């Protein structure tokens, strides 16, 4: 196992994690901004008003993106397992 292999594996793992987290974080960010603008315009400062819509939106985004996310993580895992014989040598 060479240092280059370890670095490329770590890099690919980090890229995969970021790619999987991006849709959920993006939806949470957009919904949070929309709720913050609505709270600022109506001057309603209720904490649950900003928290509950984000949870619901992220859950819906997770349900929508779950097949794609599962495909990505499965492909990464298959690639990782199939590379084990090359690492052992």
C-alpha positions as CSV (number, residue, x, y, z in Angstrom):
1,X,0.0,0.0,0.0
2,X,1.7,3.2,-1.2
3,X,1.2,6.6,0.2
4,X,-0.2,7.7,-3.1
5,X,-2.9,5.0,-2.9
6,X,-3.9,6.1,0.6
7,X,-4.1,9.7,-0.4
8,X,-6.2,9.0,-3.5
9,X,-8.5,6.7,-1.5
10,X,-8.9,9.4,1.2
11,X,-9.5,12.0,-1.5
12,X,-12.2,9.9,-3.2
13,X,-13.9,9.2,0.1
14,X,-14.0,12.8,1.0
15,X,-15.4,13.7,-2.4
16,X,-18.1,11.0,-2.1
17,X,-19.1,12.3,1.4
18,X,-19.3,15.9,0.2
19,X,-21.3,14.8,-2.9
20,X,-23.8,12.9,-0.8
21,X,-24.2,15.7,1.7
22,X,-24.6,18.4,-0.9
23,X,-28.3,18.0,-1.8
24,X,-29.4,17.8,1.8
25,X,-27.3,20.8,3.0
26,X,-28.4,22.8,-0.1
27,X,-32.1,22.2,0.6
28,X,-31.6,23.1,4.3
29,X,-29.8,26.3,3.3
30,X,-32.4,27.4,0.8
31,X,-35.4,26.7,3.2
32,X,-33.5,28.4,6.0
33,X,-33.0,31.5,4.0
34,X,-36.6,31.6,2.8
35,X,-37.9,31.1,6.4
36,X,-35.5,33.8,7.7
37,X,-36.7,36.3,5.1
38,X,-40.3,35.5,6.0
39,X,-39.5,35.9,9.7
40,X,-37.8,39.2,9.0
41,X,-40.6,40.6,7.0
42,X,-43.4,39.5,9.4
43,X,-41.3,40.1,12.6
44,X,-42.3,36.7,13.9
45,X,-39.4,35.4,16.0
46,X,-40.5,31.9,16.8
47,X,-37.7,29.3,17.0
48,X,-39.8,26.4,15.9
49,X,-40.9,28.3,12.9
50,X,-37.4,28.2,11.5
51,X,-36.6,24.7,12.7
52,X,-39.6,22.6,11.6
53,X,-39.7,23.6,7.9
54,X,-36.0,22.8,7.5
55,X,-36.5,19.3,9.1
56,X,-39.4,18.6,6.8
57,X,-37.6,19.9,3.7
58,X,-34.5,17.9,4.4
59,X,-36.5,14.8,5.0
60,X,-38.3,15.2,1.7
61,X,-35.0,15.8,0.0
62,X,-33.6,12.7,1.6
63,X,-36.5,10.7,0.4
64,X,-36.1,12.1,-3.1
65,X,-32.3,11.7,-3.3
66,X,-32.1,8.3,-1.4
67,X,-31.9,6.1,-4.5
68,X,-29.2,8.3,-6.1
69,X,-27.3,8.5,-2.8
70,X,-27.6,4.7,-2.2
71,X,-26.3,4.1,-5.8
72,X,-23.3,6.4,-5.2
73,X,-22.3,4.8,-1.9
74,X,-22.8,1.3,-3.2
75,X,-20.6,2.0,-6.2
76,X,-17.9,3.4,-3.9
77,X,-18.1,0.4,-1.6
78,X,-17.9,-2.0,-4.5
79,X,-14.9,-0.2,-5.9
80,X,-13.3,-0.2,-2.5
81,X,-13.9,-4.0,-2.0
82,X,-12.7,-4.9,-5.5
83,X,-9.4,-3.0,-4.9
84,X,-8.5,-5.1,-1.8
85,X,-6.5,-7.7,-3.8
86,X,-4.4,-4.9,-5.4
87,X,-3.7,-3.4,-1.9
88,X,-2.6,-6.8,-0.4
89,X,0.2,-7.3,-3.0
